[in-house]
Amino acid sequence: MAFELPEDQLKTAENELKKYLPMSQQVYGFLVLRNRVRSDPVRVLVDRWPQFRVIMCKPHGEQKSDLFKDALLFATDAAVLEEILSKSSVFDWSKYFCVGTSVSHTEIFKAVASAKGVPCKRVAKCYLMTLEDVGRLPSVDSSGISVSSLDESHIGLVNQTWKFGKVDVAVGLIRNMIANFPSCCVLDAEGKPVSWILTYPYCAIGMLYTLPEHRRKGYAKILVSSLAKRNHALGYPVYCCIEEENAASYRLFANLGFTEDPSYREAWFVVNEFQIFP
C-alpha cells in the first residue's frame, strides 16, 4: 500500500513535486529542507515509484512529542488516498496525529475516521501565500532595532505564546525548528525577544508573534521581510499559511507582496485530539 523512499530518491521526489506547485507546496518544502539540513527524523512514503499518486512525510517515532509533529500529505488520486488511509498501517488511528494537506480531502478524512470510530476534526483552513519575487519586498527601516535569531533558551517563550502550543509535547517541534531552521527575532534592551518568526519543517514561515506591549512598532513587517530574504538566499521557497479568519496577518503578508491561489486552501486535520489536549 505504501512504502518508504530510500535516501537516494528524495531529491528525485523533490523535483517531481515541483511540477505540482502550489498544491504540493508543503511536501515539496519539507523535502527542500530534508535534502539540505539534518533535523528530526521523518519517513517519506509513497504508494508507488516513481509515478506516485500519494506522497507523505510522517514523523519518525511513537512518543507523544513525535506524534505532535505534523504529518504532511499530497495526493493526485483521491481514491488511492482513501484506500491508504483506510487499509494501510501508515497511521495508527488509535493515537493522536495531525495531518496537513489540501482542504479538498476533508470528506475523505471524515469518512475514514467515522468508519474507524475515532474523532477527527479540521483545526485550521488556510490561505497558502507565496512570495514569487523577493526583490519586490518593500524597503523596511530597521535602524535602531536589534534583529537576531532565536536560540534554545527561547523555546518556552515561543511555546507559551503559540496558538497550538502551551503543551509540553510542543517543545520537541519548537526545539527542532529553532535548532535547525532559520528564525528572526527583535530583541529589547536586555537582549530578550519581544517579537519573533520561525521556519516550519516544511519551509513555511510562521509562529509570528509580538508581545502585546511591543505591538504597532512595525516589528512584524521587519521580521517577515528579514526571514523571507534569508530563506530565499538559502534557496528555500518563501511562503506561509494564513488561517482564513486571520485578516490582520493576511493584510501584512499581502502588503509585503505575498499572493495566494484563490482556488487552493490548505487544511490541518487532527485525530484523537483529546489525547494531547484533555
N, C-alpha and C positions, 0 to 999 in steps of 0.2 A: 504493500500500500504506500509506504513512504520509507525512504532510506536516507542516511546521512551522506552528504557530499564530502569527499576527501579534500584535504587542504589544497591540493594542486588543481582543483577545479573551481575554487572560489572566485578567482579572477575572471574566469570564463563566465561564471554566473553573474558577476557584477556587470560585465559588458553586455550580456544578454538582457538584463533588467533595464539597462539604459534605453532600450528600444520602446519600453512601455511607460516611460515617464509621461505625466506626473503620477499615474495610478500606482506605479511600483516604487514611488519615492522613498518610502520608509525602509523597505527591504534593501533597495539599492543603496541608500545612505548608510545602512548598517554595514553592508559589505564593503563600502568605501573605507570605513573606519577599520573594519575587521582585517582588511588586507594591508593595512598600513600601521596599525597600532595594536600592541598586545594589551588586552584588557581582560575582564572577567570572561570565562569560557562560555561559549554558546554553540549549540549544534545547528547546522544548516541542513534542512531536509527538503527533499523533492519527491514528487510522485514518480517521475521518470527522468532520464537524462540522455541527451542534452535538451530535448524538446519538452521541458517541464510545463505542466499546467498548473501546478501548485508548488510554491516555494515558501518555506517558513524558517524563521530564526527563533530558536527556543532556548531559554536559559538552561545551562547545564547544572544539574544539582537538584536535590529534593528537599533542602532546608526551606523553611518559610521565607527566609531572606532571599533565596534564589527564586522561589515561586513568585515573589512580589515583582521581580523584574519582568517587564513586558515581553511577551512573545509577539512576533511580527509576521504577517501573512499576506502574500499576494497570490491571487488566483485568476487565471484566464478562463477557467471552466468551472461553473458553479456546481455542476453535478459531481465532478471529481472531488471538489472541496467537501461537499456534503458527505460523500462516501468515506473520505478520510476521517472527517470529524466523527462520523457515526461508528465506523468499524475498526479503525486503527487504534493503536495504543500511544499515539503521538502525545495526546493529552490525557492526564489522569483526572477524569471528571468527578472523582470523589474528593479532590483537593482544590484549593484556591488557585486560579490562574487568571491572567489578564492578557487579552489579545488586541493588538492594533491592526486594523485592516480597513477595507472600503466599507462605507455605510451600506452599500448595496448588498452586503452579506448578512444584514440584520436578521432577516427571516430564517436564514439557514441556522444561525446560532440559536435563535429562539426555538426552532423546531427540534434540533438535536438535544438541547438542554431539556426541553419538555419531555422528549422520549426517554431520556435518562433519569428524569425525575429530580433534577437539580436546579437551583435558582441561577438565573443568568440575566444580567441587565446591561444596557448600554449606559456607560458612565460619562461619555463625552462624545460630542459630534463637532467636528472641527473643519474650519477652512484650512486648506493646505496652501500656504502663501510662499512663493519663491522670489528670490532676488536674481533676476537674469543678468543684470549688469551692475556689478559693484561700483564701477566707475561713475555711475549716476547717483550714488548716495549724496544727499545734500551735505554741504560743509557744516560741521558741528564744532562750536567753540568749546574746547575743554581746558582752556587756560586756567590755571589756578586750582584745577581739580586733580586729585591723586587717583589715577586709574591703575589697577593692579589685577592680579589673578587670585582666585580663591585657593586656599590650601586646606588640608585635612582638619585643621583646628576649627574650621567653619562649618563642618558637617552638621552639627547640632542646630546651628542658626538656620541653615537652609531647610532642614527637616521640619523645624517648628513653624516655619512660615509658608511652606509649600502646601497648596490646596489638598493634594493627595498624600501628604506626608503625615507628620505628627504621630507616627507609629515607629516602634523600634525596627521593624522589618524593612523600613525605607532606608535605613542607614547604609546598607550594603550597596544599593543602587546609587545613592548620592556619593558615597566614597569612590565608587568606580568612575563616576563622571568627573569628579574633581581631580582624582589622581591621574586619569588617563586622557582626558579630552579638554579642549580649550575652554576657559571661562574668563569673565571680566567682572571686576567689581570697582566701586568707588569707595575709597577709604576716608574716614573722618580724620580729625587732627590727631587722634590717638592711635591711628592705624587700624581701626575696626571697620569692617564692611557695613555700609549703610544702604547700598543698592548693588544688585548683582544679577548676572545672567550666566547660564551654563549651556553646554552642548550635550544633548542626549546621546546614548549609544547608537542611535540610528541617524545621527548627524543633525537633527533639528536643533535649533537654538530655542531655549525656553527656561522655565522656572524663573522668569524675570520678576523681580520683587524689589520694592523700595520701602524702607521703614517709613511709617506714616509721617513722622516728624521731619522727614527729609524729602517729601514729595513736592512736586511743582518747581523743581530746580533744574529740570532738563536732563537728569541723570539717565533715565531710561533711553532717551534718544542717543546719548553718548555711548552707552554700553552696547546697544543693538548695533550701532554703526561700527564700533571698535571690534566686536566679535565677528560681525559679518566680514570685515576686511581681513581679520586674522584667519578665519576658516577658508576664505577664498584663496588667500596666499598659500595655504597648505594644500590646495587642490580639492577641497571638500565642497559639496553642493551647499548652497546657502538657502535655507528655508525654515519655516516654522509652522506649527499647528496651533491655530487660534480657535478657541471654543466659540460657537456661534453667538452665544449671549454676551461675549466679552467685547463690547463695542469699542471701549477705550483702547484695548490692545490692537484691535483691527485698524483703527484710525492711525495709531502710532506706526505700525508696520507699513500701512498703505502710504502714509506720508513720506516714508523713507524709500519708497519705490518697490516694495513687495507687491506682487499681484497674485490673484487666485484664479483657478479654473472654475467658473461657476457651475460646471457640470459634475464636479467631483467633491465629495466630502469624505474625510477620514473619521473613523469611529473606534472607540475602545469598548470592549465587552469584558465584563468581569463575571466569573463563575464562582459560586460559593463564597461570596463577599464576607459573610458572617464569620468565616474562619480567621480573617485578618482584622476586620472592623466589627467587633461584637456589638 
